[in-house]
Amino acid sequence: MMPALEQGVFAVRGRFFLRWMQRFFFVTGILAVSYVALTLLHAKLYQEAANNALDAQIHAQEQNQMIPPQAAAKEGDVLGRIEIPRLGMTVAILEGTAPQTLKLGVGHIEGTALPGASGNVGIAGHRDTYFRALQDIRDKDEIQIQTATGLSRYEVDSLQIVAPSDVGVLAPTAESSITLVTCYPFHFIGSAPERFIVRARRIGM
């Protein structure tokens, strides 16, 4: 049998280890929560700044003020704003789909028409942040795209689920339309296996 002294030493070490682990997980949890909170705050402040910048461009356009010519859009540039009134969703559209860009807003998919232009405008967003509301979208819902040069209105005419490799949904179209892309299923844990596609056609400007 183990001597009482050794049993006591093991007991002390065990209690010390448990206390250490409790403190470790507590500190790790605090750091994780703080990181998420700071990330969300940064995104919120960025959205406000992006909307203010877009509103200033719209005001200048309405006042017939000269707007400096824009260079080709680069990753992260603010291109406009997308709104889905029934869902209460409003978010800035940024150029590109890099991970850092999609943390701050929804992204214009390279190679598709620019927001507000003719053709097929591709816009991607995360299912657990800015495009979470798409889980409740319906046929005939109105989607609005606001840019510095005007407001375009679209009506949802199809919803579909496709494989990530099915990029045909982003092919150019003769009619003016938008294609919203996010991961699916919405509540899937980990890397989602499919893509949720919302297609809407322009009904007015």
PyMOL commands that set and color helices and strands:
alter all, ss='L'
color gray80, all
select helices_A, chain A and resi 4-62+85-87+99-104+132-136+167-170
alter helices_A, ss='H'
color red, helices_A
select strands_A, chain A and resi 78-84+89-95+106-108+120-124+142-147+150-162+177-184+194-204
alter strands_A, ss='S'
color yellow, strands_A
deselect
rebuild
show_as cartoon
